[in-house]
């Protein structure tokens, strides 16, 4: 055994059994119980949900009901909703107001919902509900108005003002821009009596005369708000419009005005700011003092605005809050069309003094920010102000 240079080691049976047991113990090591505990917890949670699912639904529903009840109990205000909405809302005795303006829209109707996301399919009451609403225009005039892409418009109802010919336009503007003056039959008769007759093609100078019949309001100032504010309805295919009050003579090139007041500043609406006052509440005092509306009418309007939380701020977004609104330049977009509709509804609902309602609608329609409130000096550069020559004759019922 020693000659082979090897060492033999004997292993007893007891030792062999001991090693085997060790190997078995190593292979049969127990798994950790942590996974079993997690699955058990999940099963318990599932059983609890299945057992108490009705209670889990009732508790949030009850909480939502309490929240809505608390909202209703608070002071009402104009609510911004996900879609445009129109509601009927009685406002401080306006039912009696229709005595001063016959043929107004329903005096209890007022749009109070405004969408943050105005799109092409938004629907809102804007002007008249049916063919029986008045403001009749001939089919020939309608066809002409549908061809207009850029419009300069004015109106004289009740024979109050003469027609001032525009000056300063370029040859390109004469080819691309429609100049439209809206008259009623009273104005047509008054102008013909002093030798101003409508010529061939319904023109007087540069103006295309559109005679409107069956005016809807007894108040001629309200009738004048239709072409002033609802140009997107009268000119359905127009992209831009410039409104000029009848007391003014337009003296600039329309395309140049669009470039200066809209395109340079990336604005969609440009309107002349008020030269004398900045506050709606100060303007209301002046309206009453000058007998442009009764104290009762003005107080009803201001009371509603205060009730809605309208502030007494004289500036919005760094701009003057009060507009003079004798010159309005705008791009026809869904948002500007909505603004003009809401403004028109306020004028119909309250007094016809649009200076009072403009800041309120601007405040409510917070999404309309790219407005150019140009100063008085710019307005004087755009138009020659002639003043109102005569008092407009009211309609005879």
C-alpha positions in Angstrom: 0.0 0.0 0.0 2.9 2.3 0.7 4.8 1.4 -2.4 2.1 2.9 -4.7 2.4 6.3 -3.0 -1.3 6.4 -2.4 -3.4 7.1 0.7 -6.6 5.3 1.3 -9.2 6.9 3.4 -12.0 4.8 4.6 -15.4 6.2 5.1 -17.8 4.5 7.4 -21.5 4.0 6.7 -22.4 6.4 9.5 -20.4 9.2 7.9 -22.0 8.5 4.5 -25.5 8.7 5.9 -24.7 12.0 7.7 -23.5 13.6 4.5 -26.6 12.5 2.6 -28.8 14.0 5.2 -26.9 17.3 4.9 -27.5 17.3 1.1 -31.1 16.6 1.5 -31.5 19.5 4.0 -29.9 21.9 1.6 -32.1 20.9 -1.3 -35.3 21.1 0.7 -34.7 24.6 2.0 -38.1 26.3 2.7 -39.3 29.2 0.6 -39.8 32.6 2.2 -43.5 33.2 3.2 -43.5 36.8 2.0 -45.3 36.1 -1.3 -48.1 34.2 0.4 -48.7 37.2 2.7 -49.1 39.6 -0.2 -51.5 37.4 -2.1 -53.5 36.9 1.1 -53.7 40.7 1.5 -55.0 41.1 -2.0 -57.6 38.5 -1.5 -58.8 40.2 1.6 -59.1 43.6 -0.2 -61.0 42.0 -3.0 -63.5 40.4 -0.6 -64.0 43.7 1.1 -64.7 45.5 -2.2 -67.2 42.9 -3.3 -68.9 43.1 0.1 -69.1 46.9 0.4 -69.2 48.1 -3.3 -72.6 49.7 -2.9 -71.3 51.8 0.0 -68.3 52.8 -2.0 -70.5 54.2 -4.7 -73.0 55.9 -2.4 -70.4 57.9 -0.4 -68.9 59.8 -3.4 -72.4 60.4 -4.9 -73.6 61.9 -1.6 -70.5 64.1 -1.5 -71.1 65.3 -5.0 -74.7 66.1 -4.2 -73.7 68.2 -1.1 -71.2 70.0 -3.3 -73.7 70.9 -6.0 -76.2 72.0 -3.3 -73.7 74.3 -1.8 -73.0 75.8 -5.2 -76.6 76.5 -5.8 -77.0 78.2 -2.5 -74.2 80.6 -3.2 -74.7 83.9 -5.0 -75.5 83.1 -8.7 -73.0 84.3 -11.3 -72.4 83.7 -15.0 -70.9 80.2 -15.2 -68.3 79.1 -17.8 -69.5 75.8 -19.2 -68.0 73.2 -21.4 -70.5 74.0 -24.2 -72.3 77.2 -25.2 -75.6 77.4 -23.3 -78.5 79.8 -23.4 -80.9 80.0 -20.4 -83.9 82.1 -19.5 -83.3 84.3 -16.6 -85.6 87.1 -15.3 -83.6 90.1 -14.4 -84.8 92.8 -12.0 -88.2 93.6 -13.5 -87.2 93.8 -17.1 -90.7 92.6 -18.1 -91.9 96.2 -17.8 -89.1 97.5 -19.9 -90.6 96.4 -23.3 -93.0 99.3 -23.1 -90.2 101.6 -24.3 -89.0 99.4 -27.1 -91.7 97.4 -28.8 -90.7 94.3 -30.8 -87.6 93.6 -28.7 -86.6 90.0 -28.3 -87.9 88.2 -25.2 -86.7 90.5 -22.4 -86.2 87.6 -20.1 -83.8 85.9 -22.5 -80.1 86.4 -21.9 -77.1 84.3 -22.8 -75.1 83.5 -19.7 -72.9 80.5 -20.7 -69.7 81.0 -22.5 -67.3 78.2 -23.7 -63.6 78.3 -23.3 -63.3 76.2 -26.4 -65.3 78.0 -29.1 -65.4 76.0 -32.3 -67.1 76.2 -35.7 -70.2 74.2 -34.5 -71.0 76.4 -31.5 -74.7 77.4 -31.6 -76.0 80.5 -29.9 -79.0 82.8 -30.3 -77.7 85.8 -32.3 -80.2 88.3 -33.5 -83.5 86.8 -34.8 -85.0 83.4 -34.5 -87.0 83.2 -37.7 -88.0 85.0 -41.0 -90.6 86.9 -39.0 -88.0 88.7 -37.1 -87.8 91.6 -39.5 -84.9 93.4 -41.2 -86.0 92.4 -44.7 -83.4 92.7 -47.5 -84.1 92.1 -51.2 -82.8 88.9 -52.8 -80.6 91.0 -55.2 -78.9 92.7 -52.3 -78.4 89.4 -50.5 -76.7 88.0 -53.5 -74.4 90.9 -53.7 -73.6 90.8 -50.0 -72.7 87.1 -50.3 -69.9 88.0 -52.7 -68.1 90.3 -50.2 -64.8 89.2 -48.7 -63.8 92.5 -47.1 -66.5 95.0 -46.1 -66.7 98.6 -45.0 -70.3 99.3 -43.8 -72.4 102.0 -42.2 -76.1 102.7 -41.7 -78.5 105.5 -41.4 -82.0 104.7 -40.1 -84.7 107.3 -39.5 -83.1 109.9 -41.8 -80.7 111.1 -39.1 -77.5 111.6 -41.1 -76.3 112.2 -44.6 -74.0 109.8 -46.5 -70.3 110.7 -46.5 -68.3 109.3 -49.4 -65.1 107.4 -48.3 -61.8 108.8 -49.4 -58.1 107.7 -49.4 -58.6 104.2 -50.7 -56.3 102.5 -53.2 -57.2 101.0 -56.5 -56.7 97.5 -55.0 -59.2 98.3 -52.3 -61.7 99.6 -54.8 -61.5 96.1 -56.5 -61.5 94.0 -53.4 -63.6 95.9 -50.8 -67.4 96.2 -50.6 -68.7 99.6 -49.4 -72.2 99.0 -48.1 -74.6 101.6 -46.6 -77.8 100.3 -45.0 -80.8 102.6 -45.2 -84.4 102.3 -44.3 -87.3 103.8 -46.2 -87.4 106.9 -44.1 -83.8 107.7 -45.0 -84.3 106.8 -48.6 -87.2 109.3 -48.8 -85.3 112.0 -46.9 -82.2 111.7 -49.2 -84.3 111.7 -52.4 -86.0 114.9 -51.2 -82.7 116.7 -51.3 -81.6 115.3 -54.7 -79.5 112.3 -53.5 -81.0 109.5 -55.5 -79.8 106.0 -55.8 -78.2 105.4 -59.2 -77.6 102.5 -61.5 -76.7 99.3 -59.6 -78.0 100.7 -56.3 -74.9 103.0 -55.9 -74.4 106.5 -54.6 -70.8 107.2 -55.3 -68.7 104.4 -53.8 -71.5 103.2 -51.5 -73.8 100.3 -52.5 -77.1 101.3 -50.9 -79.1 98.4 -49.3 -82.6 99.4 -48.3 -83.9 97.5 -45.3 -87.6 97.1 -44.7 -89.7 95.9 -41.8 -87.2 97.0 -39.1 -87.8 95.1 -35.9 -87.4 97.8 -33.2 -89.2 101.0 -32.5 -85.9 102.4 -31.2 -83.8 103.3 -34.3 -80.6 103.1 -32.3 -81.4 99.4 -31.7 -82.0 98.9 -35.4 -78.6 100.3 -36.1 -76.9 97.7 -33.9 -77.8 95.0 -36.3 -75.4 96.0 -39.1 -73.0 97.3 -36.5 -72.7 94.1 -34.5 -74.0 91.3 -36.7 -72.0 91.9 -39.9 -71.0 88.2 -39.9 -74.6 87.3 -40.4 -75.3 89.9 -43.1 -72.0 89.1 -45.0 -71.7 85.3 -44.4 -68.6 84.9 -46.6 -66.7 88.0 -45.5 -63.3 87.5 -43.7 -62.9 91.0 -42.5 -65.2 94.0 -41.8 -64.8 97.7 -40.8 -67.7 99.4 -39.2 -68.0 103.2 -39.4 -70.7 105.2 -37.6 -72.9 107.3 -39.9 -71.7 110.5 -38.3 -68.2 109.8 -39.7 -66.4 109.9 -43.0 -64.0 107.1 -43.6 -60.7 108.5 -44.9 -58.2 105.7 -45.1 -57.4 102.7 -47.3 -59.3 99.6 -45.8 -56.5 97.1 -46.6 -54.0 99.5 -45.0 -56.2 99.7 -41.9 -56.4 95.9 -41.6 -52.6 95.7 -41.8 -52.1 98.5 -39.3 -54.7 97.5 -36.7 -55.0 93.7 -37.0 -52.2 92.1 -38.9 -49.2 93.9 -37.3 -50.4 93.2 -33.7 -51.9 89.7 -34.5 -55.2 91.0 -33.3 -58.7 89.8 -34.3 -60.6 92.8 -33.1 -59.7 96.5 -33.0 -62.0 99.1 -31.5 -61.7 102.7 -30.6 -61.3 103.4 -26.9 -63.4 106.1 -25.1 -61.8 109.5 -25.1 -63.4 110.9 -22.0 -64.0 108.1 -19.5 -62.7 104.7 -18.5 -65.3 103.3 -16.1 -68.6 101.8 -17.0 -70.1 103.3 -13.8 -68.8 106.8 -14.8 -70.2 106.3 -18.3 -73.6 105.4 -16.8 -73.8 108.7 -15.0 -73.0 110.5 -18.2 -75.6 108.6 -20.1 -78.3 109.6 -17.6 -77.1 113.2 -17.5 -77.3 113.5 -21.3 -80.8 111.9 -21.3 -79.6 109.1 -23.6 -81.3 106.5 -21.3 -83.6 106.8 -18.4 -82.2 106.4 -14.8 -84.4 103.3 -14.3 -83.0 101.6 -17.4 -79.4 102.3 -16.5 -79.9 101.2 -12.8 -81.4 97.9 -13.9 -78.4 97.2 -16.1 -75.8 98.3 -13.5 -77.6 96.4 -10.7 -77.3 93.2 -12.8 -73.7 93.8 -13.5 -72.9 94.4 -9.9 -74.8 91.3 -9.0 -72.7 89.3 -11.4 -69.5 90.5 -9.8 -68.5 93.0 -12.5 -65.6 95.0 -11.1 -65.1 98.7 -11.1 -61.7 98.4 -12.8 -60.9 101.0 -15.3 -58.5 98.8 -17.2 -58.6 95.1 -18.3 -55.3 93.4 -19.2 -53.6 96.7 -19.2 -56.1 98.2 -21.7 -58.8 100.8 -21.2 -62.0 99.1 -20.3 -64.4 101.6 -22.0 -64.8 101.8 -25.8 -66.2 104.6 -27.9 -67.0 102.0 -30.6 -67.6 104.4 -33.5 -65.0 102.4 -35.5 -64.8 98.6 -35.3 -62.3 96.6 -37.3 -62.4 92.8 -37.0 -61.6 89.5 -38.4 -64.6 87.2 -38.7 -63.7 84.2 -36.5 -65.9 82.0 -34.3 -64.7 83.8 -31.3 -65.2 87.4 -32.5 -68.6 86.4 -33.9 -69.5 85.0 -30.5 -68.4 88.2 -28.9 -70.5 90.4 -31.2 -73.5 88.1 -30.6 -73.2 88.4 -26.9 -72.7 92.1 -27.1 -75.8 92.4 -29.3 -77.9 90.4 -26.8 -76.8 92.7 -24.0 -77.8 95.8 -26.0 -81.2 94.3 -26.7 -81.7 93.1 -23.2 -80.7 96.4 -21.5 -80.1 99.9 -22.8 -79.1 100.6 -26.4 -75.9 102.3 -25.2 -73.3 99.8 -26.3 -70.5 101.5 -24.4 -72.1 100.2 -21.2 -72.2 96.6 -22.2 -68.9 96.2 -24.1 -66.6 96.0 -21.1 -69.0 93.5 -19.4 -69.0 91.1 -22.3 -65.3 91.5 -22.7 -64.9 90.6 -19.0 -67.2 87.6 -19.3 -65.6 86.3 -22.4 -62.1 85.9 -20.9 -60.8 83.9 -23.8 -60.9 86.9 -26.1 -57.5 88.6 -25.4 -56.0 89.7 -28.7 -57.9 93.0 -28.9 -56.4 96.2 -30.1 -58.0 99.1 -28.2 -56.6 101.9 -30.3 -56.4 105.5 -28.9 -58.5 108.5 -29.9 -55.7 109.9 -32.1 -55.8 106.8 -34.2 -59.6 107.1 -34.6 -59.3 110.7 -35.7 -56.8 109.6 -38.3 -59.2 107.0 -39.6 -62.3 109.1 -39.9 -63.5 112.7 -40.1 -66.2 113.1 -37.4 -69.1 115.2 -38.7 -71.5 114.7 -35.8 -75.2 113.8 -36.1 -77.1 116.2 -38.3 -80.7 115.4 -37.3 -82.5 113.4 -34.8 -83.6 110.0 -36.2 -87.3 109.6 -36.8 -88.8 106.7 -34.8 -90.9 104.1 -36.4 -94.7 104.6 -36.3 -96.5 101.6 -34.9 
